[in-house]
Amino acid sequence: MAQHDHSSDMGHTSSGAKESGQSAFAAIAEIVGILKDDPTTDWSRVDIETLRQHLIDMELVTIGADVSTERTPQGAIFSVTGNERTLRGIMAMVPTHAPFLEGETGWDVLVTEVEGGVLMRVEGNPAQIQALGFIGLMTIGAHHQEHHLMMAKGNVVH
């Protein structure tokens, strides 16, 4: 097998690998690095396990939730359900994300708990809402990184 210099591949340098290998692990490693570099970190409050559980919720909602979409003239209604563990993630994430989505877009977002999950009605720009779909809408807003840091510091929990 031929070897070659990967120093220009994806911004990596010849000093070694940069990627932590898995996205949740990489997110945790990033937060740990920030905490270690911050001399004001109160280590008695740091809670990396809560962050890990939240990242599990994110993973399960992303790949484990069953989502059906009803297109409406104003946007869409998403039925989001899942097994018991995925349902915990749905209930922790979807209702708490609605205000961020509203604030970022100006759209109307209503989340209603139903048997086995939630209904999320989003009204605003129908073409954009329908094109993004449920998981695309869940990514809107640059609050995730700060939320993860605050959670790791023991300040924010769903």
N, C-alpha and C positions, 0 to 999 in steps of 0.2 A: 504494500500500500504506500503510495507516494505521500510524502510529507511536504507541506508548504507553509509559508508564513501567513497567518491569519490576521496580522496586525492591522490590516485595513478593513477587515470584515466587520460590518455593523459598528464601526467606531471603536472596536477593541484595540488595545495597544499590545505590544509584544510583552508587556509586563505581566500578563496573565489574564485569566478569565474575569469577567465583570458580572455576568448574570448569575444569580443565586440558584437557578435551576427550576424553580416552580413559583408561580405568581404570588401565592399567599406567603410562602417562605420569603420571597423577595420583598414583599410589602412589610413583613415583620422585621426583616433585616434592616430595611431603610429606617423604620421607626426606631429600632434599637440604636442605630447609628446616630440619629438625631438626639435621642435621649442621652446617650453617652457624651456627645459633644456639647451638651447644654449644661453648664455648671449649676444652673438653678433647678435641675431635675430633682424632685422629691422622690427618692427611690422607695420610700415607705408607702407611697401611693401608686407606684407603677403597677399596671395590671396587664401584662402581655397576654395572659390566658383569655381575658375578655375580648381583646382584639382578635385572637385566634378564632374564638367562637363566632365572632361577627364575620370574619372572612369565610368561615365555613358556611354561614348563612348566605353570604353573597354568592358563593360557589353553587350552593344548592338551588337558590332562586334562579341563577343564571342557567344551569344545565339540568336541574331536576324538576322544576315547576312545569306543570301542564298549563298551557296558555291557549285559550281560544279567544278569537277576536270577532267582535260584531262591529262592522263599520257603520257609522252614523253620518248624517249630513254635516254634523258639527265636528266630528272626530272619530272616536271609537270607544267601545266598552270592552275591557279585557277581563276575562274570567281567569283567575290565577289560582290553581289548586295544586296539591301535592300530597305525598305520603306524610306520615306523622312528623318526621324530622324536617322535611322540606317545608311543611306547614308552619313550623316554628319560625323558620327563616322568613317566610312570606309575611307572617304576622309581625315580625320584628322590623322588617324593612319597608314594606309597601306603604303602610299608613304613615310612617315617619318621613318617607321621601316625598309624599304629596305636597307639603308646603314648599319644599325646595323647588320642585318642578313648577308649581304655580309662580313662585317668586322669580324664577329664572326666565320663564316664558310669558307670563301674564295670562296663561290659559286657565280655565276652570278645571280643577281636578277634584273628584269626589271618590273616596274609597269607602266601600261598604263591606262589612264582614258578612259572609254567607257560609253555609255549611261546607266545610272542607277548604275554605280559602277566602278570597276577597274578589269583589268586582271593583275595577278601577275605571271610572268614566272620565275621559279627557276630552274637553271641548276647546277649540281654538282654531288652529290652522289644520283643517282636516287632511290635506295632502301630506303635510309633514308628520302629523301624528300617525297616520296610517302607514307611511313609509318607514318610520322609526320602529313602530311596533312597541310592545310592552318593554322588552329589555333595552331597546334604544332609548326609550323615555326614562328608564331607571338610571341611565348613565348621565343624564343632563344635570349640570351644576357642578362646579369645581369645589364642592364642599367635602368630597370623600376623603381626601388626604388629610385635611385639618381635623375632620371627624375622627379619623383613625389615630392621629396623634393625641387628640384630647382623650379618647377612649383609653389609650395605652397609659396616659398620665393619671388615669383614675378619675377623670372629670366628667365624662359623658358615657352613659350606658343607655341602650335602648330599653 
